[in-house]
Amino acid sequence: MVAPEIQQNVRHIFSEYLTRQGHRKTPERFAILNEIYAQDGHFDIERLYVSMKRKKYRVSRATLYNTMELLLDCKLVRKHRFGSNQAQFERAYSYRQHDHVICTNCNKVMEFCDPRIQNIRNTVAEVMGFEVSHHTMHIYGLCPQCIKERNRNHEQHSNG
């Protein structure tokens, strides 16, 4: 669960953004923002839609997609495409820098954080005179469960 001050800050940032861009401040947009910041990890639009329906919010998929574009634009949400999966999203405000490990079998996405990556970013910036705004690292392979499953299948076939 996200701390109340973070919820307050993201509401303020979104509100200011909507005013600057000339968009209406609808209750639905703020309900979507709250729901996103109540999510843990990654989610897709359909999971968000189902979650909001379960909580009796009256939000259409179109409103979700449109609001997601606004939240991406004001940098409160990040969008990822892992492999051929549909777009996945995650909250972006006050969220520690992390990278992703993606299982190519079950499509599970796990996060990891390694301070050496920050050192690499700093070195790139320094050596190349480059101003780094952000980065993404995706490592693809098999998760422990899929490896176990594969090994179990290999054993069954070689013993059969």
DSSP file (Angstrom, degrees, kcal/mol; ACC not computed):
  #  RESIDUE AA STRUCTURE BP1 BP2  ACC     N-H-->O    O-->H-N    N-H-->O    O-->H-N    TCO  KAPPA ALPHA  PHI   PSI    X-CA   Y-CA   Z-CA
    1    1 A M              0   0    0      0, 0.0     2,-0.3     0, 0.0    37,-0.1   0.000 360.0 360.0 360.0 139.0    0.0    0.0    0.0
    2    2 A V        -     0   0    0     35,-0.5     5,-0.1     1,-0.1    35,-0.0  -0.585 360.0-102.0 -83.6 140.4    1.3    3.5   -0.9
    3    3 A A    >>  -     0   0    0     -2,-0.3     4,-2.0     1,-0.1     3,-0.8  -0.254  28.8-118.2 -59.5 145.5    1.8    6.0    1.9
    4    4 A P  H 3> S+     0   0    0      0, 0.0     4,-2.5     0, 0.0     5,-0.2   0.840 113.6  56.6 -55.8 -36.6   -1.0    8.7    2.2
    5    5 A E  H 3> S+     0   0    0      2,-0.2     4,-2.4     1,-0.2     5,-0.1   0.851 106.5  49.9 -67.5 -31.2    1.5   11.5    1.4
    6    6 A I  H <> S+     0   0    0     -3,-0.8     4,-2.8     2,-0.2     5,-0.3   0.927 110.0  50.4 -69.4 -43.9    2.4    9.8   -1.9
    7    7 A Q  H  X S+     0   0    0     -4,-2.0     4,-2.1     1,-0.2    -2,-0.2   0.923 112.7  47.8 -55.5 -45.1   -1.3    9.5   -2.7
    8    8 A Q  H  X S+     0   0    0     -4,-2.5     4,-2.1     1,-0.2    -2,-0.2   0.916 111.8  49.4 -63.3 -44.9   -1.7   13.2   -1.9
    9    9 A N  H  X S+     0   0    0     -4,-2.4     4,-2.8     2,-0.2    -2,-0.2   0.913 111.2  47.9 -62.6 -44.5    1.3   14.2   -4.0
   10   10 A V  H  X S+     0   0    0     -4,-2.8     4,-2.6     1,-0.2     5,-0.2   0.887 110.7  51.9 -67.7 -35.9    0.3   12.2   -7.1
   11   11 A R  H  X S+     0   0    0     -4,-2.1     4,-2.5    -5,-0.3    -1,-0.2   0.919 111.9  47.3 -61.6 -42.5   -3.3   13.7   -6.9
   12   12 A H  H  X S+     0   0    0     -4,-2.1     4,-2.7     2,-0.2     5,-0.2   0.932 112.7  47.9 -64.8 -47.4   -1.7   17.2   -6.7
   13   13 A I  H  X S+     0   0    0     -4,-2.8     4,-2.3     1,-0.2    -2,-0.2   0.922 114.9  46.2 -59.4 -45.1    0.6   16.5   -9.7
   14   14 A F  H  X S+     0   0    0     -4,-2.6     4,-2.8     2,-0.2    -1,-0.2   0.907 111.7  51.3 -65.6 -42.3   -2.2   15.0  -11.7
   15   15 A S  H  X S+     0   0    0     -4,-2.5     4,-2.1    -5,-0.2    -2,-0.2   0.925 111.9  46.4 -60.4 -47.0   -4.6   17.9  -10.8
   16   16 A E  H  X S+     0   0    0     -4,-2.7     4,-2.8     2,-0.2    -1,-0.2   0.909 112.5  51.3 -61.3 -43.1   -1.9   20.5  -11.9
   17   17 A Y  H  X S+     0   0    0     -4,-2.3     4,-2.4    -5,-0.2     6,-0.2   0.935 109.1  49.6 -60.2 -48.1   -1.3   18.6  -15.1
   18   18 A L  H  X>S+     0   0    0     -4,-2.8     5,-2.7     1,-0.2     4,-0.7   0.900 112.4  48.4 -60.0 -41.3   -5.0   18.5  -16.0
   19   19 A T  H ><5S+     0   0    0     -4,-2.1     3,-0.9     3,-0.2    -2,-0.2   0.947 112.3  48.0 -63.1 -49.4   -5.3   22.2  -15.4
   20   20 A R  H 3<5S+     0   0    0     -4,-2.8    -2,-0.2     1,-0.2    -1,-0.2   0.862 115.8  44.6 -59.1 -37.6   -2.2   23.1  -17.5
   21   21 A Q  H 3<5S-     0   0    0     -4,-2.4    -1,-0.2    -5,-0.2    -2,-0.2   0.511 112.8-117.2 -88.7  -4.7   -3.4   20.9  -20.3
   22   22 A G  T <<5 +     0   0    0     -3,-0.9     2,-0.2    -4,-0.7    -3,-0.2   0.776  64.4 144.7  75.6  26.4   -7.0   22.1  -20.2
   23   23 A H      < -     0   0    0     -5,-2.7    -1,-0.2    -6,-0.2     2,-0.2  -0.666  53.6-104.4 -95.3 153.6   -8.5   18.7  -19.3
   24   24 A R        -     0   0    0     -2,-0.2     2,-1.1     1,-0.1    -1,-0.1  -0.474  22.6-129.6 -74.6 146.5  -11.5   18.3  -17.0
   25   25 A K        +     0   0    0     -2,-0.2    -1,-0.1     4,-0.0   -10,-0.0  -0.743  38.9 179.3 -95.7  86.9  -10.9   17.0  -13.4
   26   26 A T     >  -     0   0    0     -2,-1.1     4,-1.5     1,-0.1     3,-0.2  -0.593  39.4-125.1 -91.9 151.6  -13.4   14.2  -13.3
   27   27 A P  H  > S+     0   0    0      0, 0.0     4,-2.3     0, 0.0     5,-0.2   0.856 111.3  59.7 -59.2 -34.3  -13.9   11.9  -10.3
   28   28 A E  H  > S+     0   0    0      1,-0.2     4,-2.4     2,-0.2     5,-0.2   0.910 102.0  51.8 -61.3 -42.9  -13.3    8.9  -12.6
   29   29 A R  H  > S+     0   0    0     -3,-0.2     4,-2.2     1,-0.2    -1,-0.2   0.908 112.9  44.2 -62.0 -41.6   -9.8   10.1  -13.5
   30   30 A F  H  X S+     0   0    0     -4,-1.5     4,-2.5     2,-0.2    -1,-0.2   0.834 110.6  54.9 -73.5 -31.4   -8.9   10.4   -9.8
   31   31 A A  H  X S+     0   0    0     -4,-2.3     4,-2.3     2,-0.2    -2,-0.2   0.908 109.4  48.4 -64.9 -40.7  -10.5    7.1   -9.0
   32   32 A I  H  X S+     0   0    0     -4,-2.4     4,-2.5     2,-0.2    -2,-0.2   0.929 110.9  50.3 -63.8 -45.9   -8.3    5.5  -11.7
   33   33 A L  H  X S+     0   0    0     -4,-2.2     4,-2.2     1,-0.2    -2,-0.2   0.932 111.6  48.2 -57.6 -47.2   -5.2    7.2  -10.3
   34   34 A N  H  X S+     0   0    0     -4,-2.5     4,-0.5     1,-0.2    -1,-0.2   0.906 111.6  49.9 -60.2 -42.6   -6.0    6.0   -6.8
   35   35 A E  H >X S+     0   0    0     -4,-2.3     3,-0.7     1,-0.2     4,-0.7   0.892 109.2  51.5 -65.4 -39.9   -6.6    2.5   -8.0
   36   36 A I  H >< S+     0   0    0     -4,-2.5     3,-1.1     1,-0.2    55,-0.3   0.921 110.0  48.9 -62.3 -43.7   -3.2    2.5   -9.9
   37   37 A Y  H 3< S+     0   0    0     -4,-2.2   -35,-0.5     1,-0.3    -1,-0.2   0.537 106.6  57.5 -77.9  -4.0   -1.4    3.6   -6.8
   38   38 A A  H << S+     0   0    0     -3,-0.7    -1,-0.3    -4,-0.5    -2,-0.2   0.569  90.5  96.2 -92.9 -13.3   -3.1    0.9   -4.8
   39   39 A Q    <<  -     0   0    0     -3,-1.1     2,-0.5    -4,-0.7    52,-0.1  -0.454  69.7-138.3 -76.1 147.1   -1.7   -1.8   -7.2
   40   40 A D        -     0   0    0      2,-0.1    -2,-0.1    -2,-0.1     2,-0.0  -0.914  63.1 -29.5-102.9 131.8    1.4   -3.7   -6.4
   41   41 A G  S    S-     0   0    0     -2,-0.5    50,-0.4    50,-0.0     2,-0.2  -0.331 110.5  -5.5  69.7-143.0    3.9   -4.2   -9.2
   42   42 A H        +     0   0    0     67,-0.2     2,-0.3    48,-0.1    48,-0.2  -0.550  60.5 170.2 -94.3 153.1    2.8   -4.5  -12.9
   43   43 A F  B     -A   89   0A   0     46,-1.9    46,-3.3    -2,-0.2     2,-0.3  -0.978  22.4-135.8-152.3 159.4   -0.8   -4.6  -14.2
   44   44 A D     >  -     0   0    0     -2,-0.3     4,-2.1    44,-0.2     5,-0.2  -0.723  36.2-101.2-112.9 171.2   -2.5   -4.4  -17.5
   45   45 A I  H  > S+     0   0    0     42,-0.4     4,-2.9    -2,-0.3     5,-0.2   0.890 120.5  53.7 -59.4 -41.1   -5.6   -2.4  -18.4
   46   46 A E  H  > S+     0   0    0      1,-0.2     4,-2.6     2,-0.2    -1,-0.2   0.915 108.7  48.3 -63.0 -43.3   -7.9   -5.4  -18.2
   47   47 A R  H  > S+     0   0    0      1,-0.2     4,-2.3     2,-0.2    -1,-0.2   0.899 113.4  48.2 -63.7 -39.5   -6.7   -6.3  -14.7
   48   48 A L  H  X S+     0   0    0     -4,-2.1     4,-2.4     2,-0.2    -2,-0.2   0.917 111.2  50.8 -64.7 -43.4   -7.2   -2.6  -13.6
   49   49 A Y  H  X S+     0   0    0     -4,-2.9     4,-2.5     2,-0.2    -2,-0.2   0.933 112.4  45.6 -59.3 -48.7  -10.7   -2.6  -15.2
   50   50 A V  H  X S+     0   0    0     -4,-2.6     4,-2.5     1,-0.2    -1,-0.2   0.905 111.8  52.5 -63.4 -42.5  -11.8   -5.8  -13.4
   51   51 A S  H  X S+     0   0    0     -4,-2.3     4,-1.1    -5,-0.2    -1,-0.2   0.903 112.2  45.1 -60.3 -42.3  -10.3   -4.5  -10.1
   52   52 A M  H  <>S+     0   0    0     -4,-2.4     5,-2.6     2,-0.2    -2,-0.2   0.879 111.3  52.2 -72.3 -37.4  -12.3   -1.3  -10.4
   53   53 A K  H ><5S+     0   0    0     -4,-2.5     3,-2.0     1,-0.2    -2,-0.2   0.914 105.9  55.2 -61.9 -42.5  -15.5   -3.1  -11.4
   54   54 A R  H 3<5S+     0   0    0     -4,-2.5    -1,-0.2     1,-0.3    -2,-0.2   0.823 106.9  50.7 -60.4 -31.4  -15.2   -5.3   -8.4
   55   55 A K  T 3<5S-     0   0    0     -4,-1.1    -1,-0.3    -5,-0.2    -2,-0.2   0.256 121.1-111.5 -91.6  12.4  -15.1   -2.2   -6.2
   56   56 A K  T < 5 +     0   0    0     -3,-2.0     2,-0.3     1,-0.2    -3,-0.2   0.701  62.3 155.4  68.8  22.9  -18.2   -0.9   -8.0
   57   57 A Y      < -     0   0    0     -5,-2.6     2,-1.1    -6,-0.1    -1,-0.2  -0.598  43.5-135.1 -75.8 142.6  -16.5    2.0   -9.8
   58   58 A R        +     0   0    0     -2,-0.3     2,-0.4     2,-0.0    -1,-0.1  -0.741  51.5 141.2 -98.3  85.5  -18.4    3.1  -13.0
   59   59 A V        -     0   0    0     -2,-1.1     2,-0.1   -10,-0.1    -2,-0.1  -0.992  40.4-143.3-131.5 128.9  -15.5    3.3  -15.4
   60   60 A S     >  -     0   0    0     -2,-0.4     4,-2.0     1,-0.1     5,-0.1  -0.472  26.0-116.3 -84.8 161.1  -15.4    2.3  -19.0
   61   61 A R  H  > S+     0   0    0      1,-0.2     4,-2.9     2,-0.2     5,-0.2   0.888 117.4  57.0 -60.9 -38.6  -12.4    0.8  -20.8
   62   62 A A  H  > S+     0   0    0      1,-0.2     4,-2.7     2,-0.2     5,-0.2   0.920 106.6  48.1 -60.0 -44.3  -12.3    3.9  -23.0
   63   63 A T  H  > S+     0   0    0      2,-0.2     4,-2.8     1,-0.2     5,-0.2   0.899 111.4  51.7 -62.2 -40.5  -12.0    6.1  -19.9
   64   64 A L  H  X S+     0   0    0     -4,-2.0     4,-2.5     2,-0.2    -2,-0.2   0.951 112.1  44.9 -60.5 -49.9   -9.3    3.8  -18.6
   65   65 A Y  H  X S+     0   0    0     -4,-2.9     4,-1.8     1,-0.2    -2,-0.2   0.921 115.7  47.0 -60.9 -45.2   -7.3    3.9  -21.8
   66   66 A N  H  X S+     0   0    0     -4,-2.7     4,-1.6    -5,-0.2    -1,-0.2   0.913 114.0  46.7 -64.6 -43.1   -7.7    7.7  -22.2
   67   67 A T  H  X S+     0   0    0     -4,-2.8     4,-2.6     1,-0.2    -1,-0.2   0.880 108.0  57.2 -66.9 -37.5   -6.7    8.4  -18.5
   68   68 A M  H  X S+     0   0    0     -4,-2.5     4,-2.3    -5,-0.2    -1,-0.2   0.897 104.3  52.7 -60.5 -39.8   -3.7    6.0  -18.8
   69   69 A E  H  X S+     0   0    0     -4,-1.8     4,-2.3     2,-0.2    -1,-0.2   0.912 110.2  47.9 -61.2 -42.1   -2.4    8.2  -21.7
   70   70 A L  H  X S+     0   0    0     -4,-1.6     4,-2.0     2,-0.2    -2,-0.2   0.908 111.9  49.3 -64.7 -42.0   -2.7   11.3  -19.5
   71   71 A L  H  <>S+     0   0    0     -4,-2.6     5,-2.6     2,-0.2     6,-1.3   0.840 111.5  49.1 -68.5 -33.5   -0.9    9.5  -16.6
   72   72 A L  H ><5S+     0   0    0     -4,-2.3     3,-1.4    -5,-0.2    -1,-0.2   0.918 109.9  52.7 -66.7 -43.8    1.8    8.4  -19.0
   73   73 A D  H 3<5S+     0   0    0     -4,-2.3    -2,-0.2     1,-0.3    -1,-0.2   0.859 111.3  44.6 -62.6 -37.5    2.2   11.9  -20.3
   74   74 A C  T 3<5S-     0   0    0     -4,-2.0    -1,-0.3    -5,-0.1    -2,-0.2   0.266 114.9-117.4 -94.0  13.9    2.6   13.5  -16.9
   75   75 A K  T < 5S+     0   0    0     -3,-1.4    -3,-0.2     2,-0.2    -2,-0.1   0.744  81.6 119.7  63.9  29.2    5.0   10.7  -15.9
   76   76 A L  S   <S+     0   0    0     -5,-2.6    16,-2.5    -6,-0.2    17,-0.8   0.596  76.4  38.9 -93.8 -13.0    2.9    9.2  -13.0
   77   77 A V  E    S-B   91   0A   0     -6,-1.3     2,-0.4    14,-0.3    14,-0.2  -0.984  71.2-147.9-135.2 145.4    2.8    5.8  -14.8
   78   78 A R  E     -B   90   0A   0     12,-3.0    12,-1.8    -2,-0.3     2,-0.4  -0.896  11.4-147.2-111.6 145.5    5.3    3.8  -16.8
   79   79 A K  E     -B   89   0A   0     -2,-0.4     2,-0.3    10,-0.2    10,-0.2  -0.914  16.2-176.9-113.7 138.2    4.5    1.5  -19.7
   80   80 A H  E     -B   88   0A   0      8,-3.3     8,-2.9    -2,-0.4     2,-0.5  -0.956  18.9-157.3-130.0 150.1    6.4   -1.6  -20.5
   81   81 A R        -     0   0    0     -2,-0.3     2,-0.8     6,-0.2     6,-0.1  -0.947  14.0-167.9-123.7 109.9    6.1   -4.2  -23.3
   82   82 A F    >   -     0   0    0     -2,-0.5     3,-1.7     4,-0.4     2,-0.1  -0.864  59.2 -50.6 -99.7 110.7    7.7   -7.5  -22.2
   83   83 A G  T 3  S-     0   0    0     -2,-0.8    21,-0.0     1,-0.2    57,-0.0  -0.390 113.7 -29.7  62.6-136.1    8.1   -9.8  -25.1
   84   84 A S  T 3  S+     0   0    0     -2,-0.1    -1,-0.2     3,-0.0     3,-0.1   0.350 105.3 120.6 -98.4   6.5    4.9  -10.1  -27.2
   85   85 A N  S <  S-     0   0    0     -3,-1.7     3,-0.1     1,-0.1    22,-0.0  -0.150  73.4 -92.8 -63.7 163.1    2.6   -9.5  -24.2
   86   86 A Q        -     0   0    0      1,-0.2    -4,-0.4    -5,-0.1    -1,-0.1  -0.264  64.9 -66.3 -67.8 167.4    0.1   -6.7  -24.1
   87   87 A A        -     0   0    0     -6,-0.1   -42,-0.4    -3,-0.1     2,-0.3  -0.252  51.2-158.4 -59.1 139.1    1.3   -3.5  -22.5
   88   88 A Q  E     - B   0  80A   0     -8,-2.9    -8,-3.3   -44,-0.1     2,-0.3  -0.900   7.2-159.3-116.6 149.9    2.0   -3.6  -18.8
   89   89 A F  E     -AB  43  79A   0    -46,-3.3   -46,-1.9    -2,-0.3     2,-0.3  -0.853  10.9-178.5-126.5 160.5    2.0   -0.6  -16.5
   90   90 A E  E     - B   0  78A   0    -12,-1.8   -12,-3.0    -2,-0.3   -48,-0.1  -0.979  38.7 -92.9-152.9 155.2    3.4    0.4  -13.2
   91   91 A R  E     - B   0  77A   0    -50,-0.4   -14,-0.3    -2,-0.3   -15,-0.1  -0.385  33.1-169.5 -67.0 148.8    3.2    3.4  -11.0
   92   92 A A    >   +     0   0    0    -16,-2.5     3,-0.9    -2,-0.0     2,-0.3   0.644  49.7  98.4-116.1 -21.6    6.2    5.7  -11.5
   93   93 A Y  T 3  S-     0   0    0    -17,-0.8     3,-0.1     1,-0.3   -83,-0.1  -0.554 103.5 -11.7 -79.2 131.6    6.1    8.3   -8.8
   94   94 A S  T 3  S+     0   0    0     -2,-0.3     2,-0.5     1,-0.2    -1,-0.3   0.855  97.0 139.7  52.9  40.6    8.4    7.8   -5.8
   95   95 A Y    <   -     0   0    0     -3,-0.9    -1,-0.2     3,-0.0     3,-0.1  -0.971  57.3-111.6-119.3 122.0    9.1    4.2   -7.0
   96   96 A R        -     0   0    0     -2,-0.5     2,-0.2     1,-0.1    -3,-0.0  -0.072  38.3 -95.2 -55.3 149.9   12.6    3.0   -6.6
   97   97 A Q        +     0   0    0     16,-0.0     2,-0.3     0, 0.0    -1,-0.1  -0.452  60.5 157.3 -63.8 132.3   14.7    2.4   -9.8
   98   98 A H        -     0   0    0     -2,-0.2     2,-0.2    -3,-0.1    15,-0.2  -0.968  29.9-141.3-152.4 166.2   14.4   -1.2  -10.8
   99   99 A D  E     -C  112   0B   0     13,-3.1    13,-2.2    -2,-0.3     2,-0.4  -0.697  23.5-111.3-125.7 179.4   14.8   -3.5  -13.7
  100  100 A H  E     -Cd 111 138B   0     37,-2.6    39,-2.5    -2,-0.2     2,-0.5  -0.906  12.5-163.7-128.0 143.4   12.9   -6.6  -14.9
  101  101 A V  E     -Cd 110 139B   0      9,-2.8     9,-2.9    -2,-0.4     2,-0.5  -0.993  22.1-164.4-116.9 126.0   13.4  -10.3  -15.4
  102  102 A I  E     -Cd 109 140B   0     37,-3.0    39,-2.0    -2,-0.5     2,-0.5  -0.951  16.0-135.8-120.8 126.3   10.8  -11.9  -17.7
  103  103 A C  E  >  - d   0 141B   0      5,-2.5     4,-1.3    -2,-0.5    39,-0.2  -0.676   8.3-155.6 -79.0 125.3   10.1  -15.6  -18.0
  104  104 A T  T  4 S+     0   0    0     37,-3.2    38,-0.1    -2,-0.5    -1,-0.1   0.566  90.0  48.2 -78.5  -7.8    9.7  -16.5  -21.7
  105  105 A N  T  4 S+     0   0    0     36,-0.4    -1,-0.1     3,-0.1    37,-0.1   0.897 128.7  14.1 -95.6 -55.6    7.6  -19.5  -20.8
  106  106 A C  T  4 S-     0   0    0      2,-0.1    -2,-0.2    37,-0.0    36,-0.1   0.479  94.0-126.7-101.8  -3.7    4.9  -18.3  -18.3
  107  107 A N     <  +     0   0    0     -4,-1.3    -3,-0.1     1,-0.2     2,-0.1   0.605  49.5 161.5  68.2  14.3    5.5  -14.5  -18.9
  108  108 A K        -     0   0    0     -6,-0.1    -5,-2.5     1,-0.0     2,-0.5  -0.438  28.1-148.6 -64.2 137.4    6.0  -13.8  -15.2
  109  109 A V  E     -C  102   0B   0     -7,-0.2     2,-0.3    -2,-0.1    -7,-0.2  -0.950  16.4-177.1-112.6 125.5    7.7  -10.4  -14.6
  110  110 A M  E     -C  101   0B   0     -9,-2.9    -9,-2.8    -2,-0.5     2,-0.3  -0.909  16.7-135.5-119.8 150.3    9.9  -10.1  -11.6
  111  111 A E  E     +C  100   0B   0     -2,-0.3     2,-0.3   -11,-0.2   -11,-0.2  -0.770  21.2 178.8-104.4 149.0   11.8   -6.9  -10.5
  112  112 A F  E     -C   99   0B   0    -13,-2.2   -13,-3.1    -2,-0.3     2,-0.4  -0.982  13.7-153.9-143.8 157.9   15.3   -6.6   -9.3
  113  113 A C        +     0   0    0     -2,-0.3   -15,-0.1   -15,-0.2     3,-0.0  -0.998  12.5 175.7-134.4 129.0   17.5   -3.8   -8.2
  114  114 A D    >>  -     0   0    0     -2,-0.4     3,-1.9     1,-0.1     4,-0.6  -0.966  24.8-148.6-136.3 118.2   21.3   -3.7   -8.4
  115  115 A P  H 3> S+     0   0    0      0, 0.0     4,-1.4     0, 0.0     3,-0.4   0.731  93.8  72.3 -59.7 -21.8   23.2   -0.5   -7.4
  116  116 A R  H 3> S+     0   0    0      1,-0.2     4,-2.1     2,-0.2     5,-0.1   0.815  89.3  61.1 -63.2 -28.1   25.9   -1.3  -10.0
  117  117 A I  H <> S+     0   0    0     -3,-1.9     4,-2.4     1,-0.2    -1,-0.2   0.897 101.0  52.2 -65.7 -38.5   23.4   -0.4  -12.7
  118  118 A Q  H  X S+     0   0    0     -4,-0.6     4,-2.4    -3,-0.4    -1,-0.2   0.887 107.7  52.8 -62.2 -38.4   23.3    3.2  -11.3
  119  119 A N  H  X S+     0   0    0     -4,-1.4     4,-2.5     2,-0.2    -2,-0.2   0.898 107.9  50.5 -62.7 -41.0   27.1    3.2  -11.5
  120  120 A I  H  X S+     0   0    0     -4,-2.1     4,-2.8     2,-0.2     5,-0.2   0.926 109.6  50.6 -63.3 -44.2   26.9    2.3  -15.1
  121  121 A R  H  X S+     0   0    0     -4,-2.4     4,-2.5     1,-0.2    -2,-0.2   0.931 111.4  48.3 -57.5 -46.3   24.4    5.1  -15.8
  122  122 A N  H  X S+     0   0    0     -4,-2.4     4,-2.6     1,-0.2    -1,-0.2   0.903 111.9  49.2 -62.4 -41.9   26.7    7.6  -14.0
  123  123 A T  H  X S+     0   0    0     -4,-2.5     4,-3.2     2,-0.2     5,-0.4   0.925 110.7  49.9 -63.7 -45.5   29.7    6.4  -16.0
  124  124 A V  H  X S+     0   0    0     -4,-2.8     4,-2.3     1,-0.2     6,-0.6   0.928 112.6  48.0 -58.3 -45.8   27.9    6.6  -19.3
  125  125 A A  H  X>S+     0   0    0     -4,-2.5     5,-1.1    -5,-0.2     4,-1.0   0.933 116.9  42.2 -60.6 -46.8   26.8   10.1  -18.4
  126  126 A E  H  <5S+     0   0    0     -4,-2.6     3,-0.2     3,-0.2    -2,-0.2   0.951 118.7  41.5 -67.5 -51.5   30.3   11.2  -17.4
  127  127 A V  H  <5S+     0   0    0     -4,-3.2    -2,-0.2     1,-0.2    -3,-0.2   0.878 126.1  33.1 -67.2 -39.4   32.2    9.6  -20.3
  128  128 A M  H  <5S-     0   0    0     -4,-2.3    -1,-0.2    -5,-0.4    -2,-0.2   0.461 101.8-122.2 -99.4  -0.9   29.8   10.5  -23.0
  129  129 A G  T  <5 +     0   0    0     -4,-1.0     2,-0.4    -3,-0.2    -3,-0.2   0.884  61.2 154.5  61.9  36.8   28.6   13.8  -21.7
  130  130 A F      < -     0   0    0     -5,-1.1     2,-0.9    -6,-0.6    -1,-0.2  -0.821  45.4-139.3-106.0 133.7   25.1   12.3  -21.8
  131  131 A E        -     0   0    0     -2,-0.4     2,-0.4    -3,-0.1    -5,-0.0  -0.816  22.7-151.3 -92.6 106.7   22.2   13.4  -19.7
  132  132 A V        +     0   0    0     -2,-0.9     3,-0.1     1,-0.2    -7,-0.0  -0.645  22.3 174.6 -81.7 125.0   20.4   10.2  -18.6
  133  133 A S        -     0   0    0     -2,-0.4     2,-0.3     1,-0.4    -1,-0.2   0.815  65.6 -35.9 -95.2 -39.1   16.7   10.6  -18.0
  134  134 A H        -     0   0    0      2,-0.0    -1,-0.4   -13,-0.0     2,-0.3  -0.969  53.7-152.1-168.8 172.2   15.9    6.9  -17.4
  135  135 A H        -     0   0    0     -2,-0.3     2,-0.4    -3,-0.1   -14,-0.0  -0.967   4.6-148.6-149.1 164.2   16.7    3.4  -18.6
  136  136 A T        -     0   0    0     -2,-0.3     2,-0.4     2,-0.0   -37,-0.1  -0.999   7.9-172.0-135.6 140.5   15.1    0.0  -18.9
  137  137 A M        -     0   0    0     -2,-0.4   -37,-2.6   -39,-0.2     2,-0.5  -0.994   3.9-175.7-130.9 126.8   16.8   -3.4  -18.6
  138  138 A H  E     -d  100   0B   0     -2,-0.4     2,-0.5   -39,-0.2   -37,-0.2  -0.986   5.1-167.0-123.8 122.6   14.9   -6.5  -19.4
  139  139 A I  E     -d  101   0B   0    -39,-2.5   -37,-3.0    -2,-0.5     2,-0.3  -0.949  11.5-157.2-111.5 123.9   16.5   -9.9  -18.9
  140  140 A Y  E     +d  102   0B   0     -2,-0.5     2,-0.3   -39,-0.2   -37,-0.2  -0.772  37.3  95.3-104.3 144.4   14.6  -12.8  -20.5
  141  141 A G  E    S-d  103   0B   0    -39,-2.0   -37,-3.2    -2,-0.3   -36,-0.4  -0.940  70.7 -44.4 173.9-151.6   14.9  -16.5  -19.5
  142  142 A L        -     0   0    0     -2,-0.3   -39,-0.1   -39,-0.2   -40,-0.0  -0.900  45.5-132.7-111.9 136.5   13.1  -19.1  -17.4
  143  143 A C     >  -     0   0    0     -2,-0.4     4,-2.2     1,-0.1     3,-0.2  -0.374  35.0-100.1 -77.6 163.6   11.8  -18.6  -13.9
  144  144 A P  H  > S+     0   0    0      0, 0.0     4,-2.3     0, 0.0     5,-0.2   0.860 122.2  51.9 -54.6 -39.4   12.6  -21.2  -11.2
  145  145 A Q  H  > S+     0   0    0      1,-0.2     4,-2.4     2,-0.2     5,-0.1   0.915 110.4  47.1 -65.8 -42.0    9.1  -22.8  -11.5
  146  146 A C  H  > S+     0   0    0     -3,-0.2     4,-2.5     2,-0.2    -1,-0.2   0.844 110.9  52.6 -69.1 -32.6    9.4  -23.2  -15.3
  147  147 A I  H  X S+     0   0    0     -4,-2.2     4,-2.8     2,-0.2    -2,-0.2   0.932 110.2  48.2 -65.2 -45.2   12.9  -24.7  -14.9
  148  148 A K  H  X S+     0   0    0     -4,-2.3     4,-2.6     2,-0.2    -2,-0.2   0.930 112.9  48.5 -58.3 -46.5   11.5  -27.2  -12.3
  149  149 A E  H  X S+     0   0    0     -4,-2.4     4,-2.4     2,-0.2    -2,-0.2   0.916 111.9  48.8 -60.4 -45.9    8.7  -28.0  -14.7
  150  150 A R  H  X S+     0   0    0     -4,-2.5     4,-2.4     1,-0.2    -2,-0.2   0.923 112.6  47.9 -61.4 -45.1   11.1  -28.5  -17.7
  151  151 A N  H  X S+     0   0    0     -4,-2.8     4,-2.3     2,-0.2    -1,-0.2   0.884 110.2  51.9 -64.9 -38.4   13.4  -30.7  -15.6
  152  152 A R  H  X S+     0   0    0     -4,-2.6     4,-2.2    -5,-0.2    -1,-0.2   0.916 111.0  48.1 -62.1 -43.5   10.4  -32.8  -14.4
  153  153 A N  H  X S+     0   0    0     -4,-2.4     4,-2.1     2,-0.2    -2,-0.2   0.890 110.2  51.7 -65.0 -39.8    9.3  -33.2  -18.0
  154  154 A H  H  X S+     0   0    0     -4,-2.4     4,-2.3     1,-0.2    -2,-0.2   0.913 110.1  49.4 -61.7 -43.2   12.8  -34.2  -19.1
  155  155 A E  H  X S+     0   0    0     -4,-2.3     4,-1.7     1,-0.2    -2,-0.2   0.905 110.1  50.5 -63.6 -42.0   13.0  -36.8  -16.4
  156  156 A Q  H  X S+     0   0    0     -4,-2.2     4,-0.8     1,-0.2    -1,-0.2   0.903 113.2  46.0 -62.6 -41.4    9.6  -38.3  -17.3
  157  157 A H  H  < S+     0   0    0     -4,-2.1    -1,-0.2     1,-0.2    -2,-0.2   0.868 114.3  46.4 -71.0 -36.5   10.7  -38.6  -21.0
  158  158 A S  H  < S+     0   0    0     -4,-2.3    -1,-0.2     1,-0.2    -2,-0.2   0.730 116.0  45.8 -80.0 -20.1   14.1  -40.1  -20.3
  159  159 A N  H  <        0   0    0     -4,-1.7    -1,-0.2    -5,-0.2    -2,-0.2   0.579 360.0 360.0 -91.7 -10.8   12.6  -42.6  -17.8
  160  160 A G     <        0   0    0     -4,-0.8    -1,-0.2    -5,-0.2    -2,-0.2   0.445 360.0 360.0 -86.7 360.0    9.8  -43.5  -20.1
